[in-house]
Amino acid sequence: MVNLQVEIANLKFRNPVLLAAGVLGMTAESLIRVAEAGAGGLITKSVGLKPRRGYNNPTVVQVNCGLINAMGLPNPGIKAFSREIEEVKGEVEVPLIVSIYGFSAEEYAEAAYLAVKAGADAVELNVSCPHVEKTGGEIGQNPELLAEVVKNVKRRISCPVFVKLSPNVSDIAYLAETAVKAGADAITAINTVRAMKIDVKTGRPILANKFGGLSGPAIKPIAVRCVYEIYEKVKVPIFGCGGITNWKDTIEFMLAGASAIQVGTALAIKGIEIFNSILKGIKTYVKKRGLRSINEIVGLSHNL
């Protein structure tokens, strides 16, 4: 028997393949469907304290190497979303992690409190959105602001707090250290890479917001490097995220130091069946190497 179970911040996941924030995570129905498809854990789309409409279309553009999106964090607000959280918790047994954003440390803390009150098993702090001003990237790039947000959230809730970091920085490992010292229970690396696409016929940027976040296979090498660097600096678990499309990508992230991974953009390419496809592949990989648990490969590249 191959053990695919992982434990992160006292949360037990039946396998290390989770749904990433931002994809199929806005309704209870879609989250339940992802759990039924085999995901080991669920992460919702980012939710704030107040409802937000987001940007006008176009908000997503396909490129050769993935997708660029500038949705603008549309969401109904945490109070309305609490109903979705409650419904999911009544139907699934896998951990539910609510992605939270805010425009101040106090907003992050209040949104996290309400998410946990509704039943969230943990929160993931989105301090890395590359296309909304005064939240996300501005916080994740500033060590003092980052520490303030994490500390405020930790004071407000007793559930695990995960911090999703941006690759659009000079030293992501230092920021991971900052988050951990402030109380982060785990790190998610990475969010999207700031990017844009211009229409050569009109000469204008395609996205209404001009700039967006690149996701998909193009950013996987960047994400693997970030996980590798963070693993050497912090002692908390790491969620690898960015460009994962198959079991080999998953293994690569785990060898670099990720305890679990998150799948996002690949769902738009391969569909919800990707969870079982990845699980079959990593189970075969572990068996062929005579290992008993997927946990035995975490960070292995650092010892070779």
ABEGO torsion letter per residue (X at the ends): XBBABBBBGGBBBABABBBBBGBGAABAAAAAAAAAAGBABBBBBBBBABBBAEBBOBABBBBAAEBBBBAGGBBAEAAAAAAAAAAAAAABABBBBBBBBBABAAAAAAAAAAAAAAGBABBBBBAABAABBGBEAAAAABAAAAAAAAAAAAAABABBBBBBBBAABABAAAAAAAAAAAGBABBBOBBBBBBBBBBAAAGBBABAAGBBBBBEAAAAAAAAAAAAAAAAABABBBBBBGGBABAAAAAAAAAAGBABBBBBAAAAAAEAAAAAAAAAAAAAAAAAAGBABAAAABGAAAAX
